[in-house]
Amino acid sequence: MRRGVIQVDGLGLAYREAGDGARPTLILLHGWPHSSLLYANILETLGQRLRVLAFDLPGIGDSRGSPASAEKVHLADLILSAAEKAGARSILIAGLDVGGMTAFAAARDHAPRIAGALVANTVIPGIDPWEKVRADPRIWHFAFHQVPQLPETLVAGHQRAYFDFFYDVLAKNPASLTAALRNGMADAYARPEALRAGFEWYRAFPQDAKRNAVHKRIEVPLLYLRGDADGRAIEDYANGLRSAGVENLDHAVVRGSGEYLPVEAPEAFIEQVLRFAGRVIPTQ
């Protein structure tokens, strides 16, 4: 595994890399409250078939600088620009949580730049079942994180304890997220700028939802994955994506996992990624 930083639009975007640079590229994106460390345990295995770039989203971890917007269409552009600058080709972009929202934005609004998108364990703003999920009391943090400044004030200095709540509630097997992994991801938000960047993702949800609610034909192949821990029906998400314009959709439930597929069910996650990659891009 290699580490590096790519400069794009005045930002430094940090990444972990594995695999031959001449191969088709898999981009991996984390969400809240994670960093690229979420994928560290599977990079070398995926790197046997693909070139893998796992990014710290702008402002998080070793990435530096504040993006002009936290809208997912803008984050997708930044990430794709960084990958392209690094020579990426035949790009498959994959992400969970906010990273999944960003991968969807790549499919919706940057389709010519990618071969496929994988979206995992997230609801897409503005697309069913968005309103139903927002109304679920278990998703209280969507509203809280959108409040200006208050989340930063209350969470700063308590990142590890606050993040542990989400790890323990959203994982089917919380013990799979080790203390070292939790500490590393909390450290990724230790800087005030990083913590603010994470909350800005939520504050951009209204703009994301407004954009996504406009029907658009999306021809890029898209795979939607969910763990089975929360009991939500994957068909609700698949039907919403089709109604939003996704024409080439596949979906699957990963048994025995919650939010954190790369950590809770790494072998199953790798199998799904490679199966999808084999369908949409040539692999070696």
C-alpha positions, -999 to 999 in steps of 0.1 A, spaced: 0 0 0 12 35 -9 2 69 3 2 102 -15 -14 136 -20 -28 151 -52 -33 188 -56 -66 199 -72 -82 234 -71 -59 245 -43 -68 214 -22 -45 185 -12 -64 153 -16 -47 124 3 -51 88 -8 -41 52 -1 -32 32 -32 -27 -4 -41 -23 -22 -74 -7 -16 -108 -12 19 -121 -18 6 -156 -50 -12 -146 -85 1 -145 -91 22 -114 -114 17 -84 -120 48 -63 -131 41 -28 -149 69 -8 -157 69 30 -185 87 47 -193 100 82 -174 96 106 -148 77 87 -116 82 66 -98 62 40 -86 40 69 -120 23 66 -107 5 35 -71 -2 46 -77 -39 53 -90 -47 18 -68 -25 -4 -41 -51 -11 -66 -78 -21 -85 -55 -44 -51 -43 -57 -44 -77 -71 -71 -71 -98 -74 -33 -100 -56 0 -93 -73 11 -61 -74 47 -48 -90 52 -14 -93 90 -8 -97 110 24 -126 133 14 -117 170 11 -106 184 45 -106 150 63 -76 131 76 -45 139 56 -65 159 30 -61 197 34 -81 227 23 -118 235 23 -138 228 -9 -158 256 -24 -190 236 -18 -199 204 2 -225 195 -25 -219 160 -36 -217 169 -73 -188 192 -64 -170 166 -42 -174 140 -70 -158 165 -95 -128 171 -71 -122 134 -65 -125 124 -102 -102 153 -111 -76 141 -86 -79 105 -99 -76 117 -135 -46 138 -127 -30 106 -113 -36 88 -146 -67 69 -136 -86 52 -164 -118 31 -168 -129 44 -134 -153 26 -111 -162 49 -82 -176 33 -50 -186 47 -16 -207 42 15 -227 68 35 -217 102 22 -192 86 0 -221 67 -16 -240 99 -22 -208 113 -39 -205 81 -60 -242 86 -71 -234 122 -80 -206 110 -102 -230 87 -120 -257 113 -123 -236 144 -132 -202 132 -144 -212 100 -163 -187 104 -192 -158 102 -167 -167 68 -152 -175 33 -162 -197 25 -132 -207 35 -96 -212 14 -65 -234 30 -38 -236 13 -4 -256 18 29 -269 52 22 -301 71 11 -296 96 -17 -309 131 -9 -341 139 -28 -346 103 -39 -370 78 -23 -370 68 5 -353 101 14 -382 117 33 -391 85 51 -355 80 63 -352 116 74 -383 112 95 -370 81 113 -360 91 149 -329 69 145 -316 94 119 -318 123 143 -282 134 135 -292 145 100 -310 175 115 -285 181 143 -255 182 120 -271 208 98 -274 233 126 -247 260 121 -217 259 145 -234 240 173 -222 205 164 -186 217 161 -189 233 196 -204 202 213 -183 175 195 -149 192 194 -126 174 218 -151 145 222 -148 130 187 -139 95 198 -168 92 222 -193 108 198 -182 86 169 -184 55 190 -221 60 193 -225 57 155 -201 28 152 -219 9 179 -254 17 167 -249 12 130 -226 -19 130 -241 -54 133 -209 -64 150 -194 -34 167 -164 -54 179 -152 -56 143 -144 -19 145 -112 -22 166 -99 4 190 -71 11 166 -95 17 137 -118 39 158 -88 60 171 -75 64 136 -108 76 122 -114 100 152 -79 114 146 -90 122 110 -114 147 124 -91 162 152 -86 194 133 -114 220 136 -114 223 98 -119 185 94 -148 184 119 -165 213 101 -160 196 67 -179 166 79 -208 186 92 -209 207 60 -218 175 41 -251 175 60 -256 212 56 -254 207 18 -282 180 18 -310 205 9 -290 215 -22 -282 179 -30 -318 169 -27 -330 198 -49 -306 187 -77 -313 150 -74 -351 155 -73 -349 166 -110 -354 135 -130 -324 127 -152 -316 97 -174 -287 79 -158 -272 52 -181 -240 44 -161 -242 10 -145 -249 13 -108 -247 -13 -80 -266 -6 -48 -255 -26 -17 -269 -27 19 -260 -46 50 -290 -64 66 -285 -50 102 -311 -22 101 -338 -43 85 -348 -18 59 -360 -32 25 -334 -28 -2 -363 -27 -28 -374 7 -14 -340 21 -23 -338 3 -57 -372 15 -67 -363 51 -58 -331 50 -79 -350 36 -109 -377 63 -105 -349 90 -104 -336 78 -138 -311 49 -131 -316 26 -161 -289 0 -154 -293 -10 -118 -282 -40 -98 -287 -44 -61 -277 -69 -33 -280 -74 4 -248 -83 23 -258 -106 51 -243 -104 85 -232 -67 82 -243 -33 91 -231 1 79 -194 -8 77 -192 -34 49 -155 -32 42 -148 -40 79 -177 -61 90 -180 -83 58 -147 -77 39 -148 -109 18 -184 -103 7 -177 -67 -1 -147 -76 -21 -167 -102 -40 -194 -77 -48 -169 -51 -60 -150 -75 -82 -182 -90 -96 -195 -56 -106 -161 -44 -119 -159 -75 -141 -192 -65 -156 -185 -29 -163 -148 -26 -168 -120 -50 -180 -99 -64 -152 -65 -80 -151 
